[in-house]
């Protein structure tokens, strides 16, 4: 992002005390500056969340004019509702923590649940990687291809990708039994004899992906590609995907740093740094950011 914007990355120093507490020091002058703190909430999530909050508070204490938290992956977006007794709605709690720490704005990408946008009491720019992923697939043969969403909840975003590629769309009917266990009962849409691009906002344990692939094969699908914005690949995900030998490619973005042991030969990583850099530039210059995350026309 800094290379694209032609600026230097400001240094910071994180110290861990003997009692395991952290201290963060920003090593550049922040007084009356626009400060952008970039921190994806990826494993270890709690460690990165505390670092982010400490950096936001440090910038506020240093009299920054505006403080923007740039969070490529917002981990707690899955915790968006009270679906069991006596649990916390973590997505809202973490949003409150970020605002209380000093952030005056948030830039993020592909929240797992759209309603998490409304959990924030500060402005949020919610970017999308659909255009970047579409650019990749435009370079391939898309004849007889359908975009498939693993579940009906993600079908709207899958439709956006399908529209950019000029393709049809289908979706799986999914029931979640546990965090890493799902059942796909049916495919809504025609995939027989078609090549498919299975598109989800994130791949964590790959349980949903494996199930939808099983159902797609039984429905007569041919070549299979996977695409996601956030490639977390946690737990057994890599082993599960390695076992699916008929996957042509797995396309993801760099919102989540990908360790060497999580990289497969058929993985392709697309950079969203230009998109975030342009959002930062527009915020700093007071320009509209809406065209970066919306296909709808703007007025006024």
PyMOL commands that set and color helices and strands:
alter all, ss='L'
color gray80, all
select helices_A, chain A and resi 2-5+45-61+75-78+90-101+114-119+130-137+152-165+207-218+237-243+260-262+273-285+290-292
alter helices_A, ss='H'
color red, helices_A
select strands_A, chain A and resi 12-16+22-26+34-38+66-71+105-109+123-127+145-149+168-178+181-188+195-203+224-231+247-253+267-270
alter strands_A, ss='S'
color yellow, strands_A
deselect
rebuild
show_as cartoon
